[in-house]
Amino acid sequence: MPQIAQLAETWSSQIFWMLIFFGFIFFVIGRGMVPKVMATVETRDRQIASDLAAAEAARAAADAEEEAWRAQANRQRAEAQALIAKAKLEAAQASETRLAKANTKLDAKLAEAEAQIAQARSGALKEIEKVAAEAAGDIVTRVAGLTVDAKAATAAVKEALNG
């Protein structure tokens, strides 16, 4: 094989060009491009870590804000419930006061009406006694032909009505 025979003559040239080629690759890519790529990767990693930390801080701040909002909403809800309860109590007290005043007025009117009824009943009973005494006197005069004293007729009617 002729290639093997030429190996002794060309190996130094191949090694030279191989060293030149790999040296070029080492210096251009290894020393020039790889540090830039690594710097970009590190920058990206730092940016990602920074973004994650900022996101975590924002989430923590949002959680704190949400908790503060919930606490405020609960406090406002409790205040509203207290105001509603107070308004209900005041309305109930006002209604109670009005009802008490109305009951007082109604009781006064009822007592006045009962007094008027009692007075009217008393007047009617006196009138009935008077009419009954006159009628009894007239009946005795017509039936028996006797004259009855008005006082005696009134006493007899009172005794009959009460007894």
Helices and strands as residue ranges (DSSP letters): H 2-25, I 26-33, H 34-144, H 150-162
